[in-house]
């Protein structure tokens, strides 16, 4: 489970051999969620508002890079 980005209060991970749709995992000390790469929509779990905004903005700004990593890890 490679760490893609570390924001201090939470990390963004991507798992090897993960299921579709292409997504990232946002994990903090007392929360976790999945955000689709395609549209930066939260589709599983729950995040505090500020962290959700920050993680979704990150996905939106790095969509191409994240999709490249997804293809590398998940084919």
C-alpha positions in Angstrom: 0.0 0.0 0.0 2.1 2.9 -1.2 1.6 6.3 0.3 0.9 8.8 -2.5 0.8 11.9 -0.3 1.2 12.7 3.4 -0.6 15.8 4.7 0.3 15.3 8.3 -3.3 14.9 9.6 -4.1 12.3 6.9 -2.5 10.3 4.2 -3.5 9.3 0.7 -2.8 5.7 -0.3 -3.4 3.5 -3.3 -3.5 -0.3 -3.0 -2.0 -2.8 -5.4 -4.6 -4.9 -7.2 -7.5 -2.8 -6.0 -11.1 -2.9 -7.4 -12.6 -0.4 -9.8 -13.5 2.4 -10.1 -10.0 3.9 -9.9 -9.7 5.6 -6.5 -7.5 6.7 -3.7 -7.9 5.9 0.0 -7.8 8.8 2.5 -6.8 7.6 5.9 -6.5 9.6 9.2 -6.4 8.7 12.9 -10.1 8.3 13.2 -11.5 8.2 9.6 -11.1 6.6 6.3 -12.7 7.0 2.9 -12.4 6.4 -0.8 -12.4 9.1 -3.5 -12.8 8.4 -7.2 -10.0 9.8 -9.3 -12.2 10.5 -12.3 -14.5 13.1 -10.6 -13.0 13.5 -7.1 -16.2 12.3 -5.6 -16.3 10.6 -2.2 -17.9 7.2 -2.7 -17.2 5.3 0.5 -16.5 6.2 4.1 -16.7 9.6 5.7 -14.3 12.5 6.1 -14.3 15.7 8.2 -15.3 18.6 6.0 -11.9 20.4 5.8 -10.1 17.1 5.1 -12.7 16.1 2.4 -12.2 19.5 0.7 -8.4 19.2 0.8 -8.4 15.6 -0.4 -10.9 16.2 -3.2 -8.9 19.3 -4.3 -5.7 17.3 -4.4 -7.3 14.6 -6.5 -8.7 17.2 -8.9 -5.3 18.9 -9.3 -3.4 15.6 -9.7 -5.9 13.5 -11.7 -3.5 12.6 -14.5 -0.7 11.6 -12.2 -3.1 9.5 -10.0 -4.5 7.7 -13.1 -1.0 6.9 -14.2 -0.2 5.4 -10.8 -3.5 3.5 -10.8 -2.7 1.9 -14.2 0.8 1.0 -12.9 -0.5 -0.7 -9.8 -3.8 -2.1 -11.1 -3.4 -2.6 -14.8 
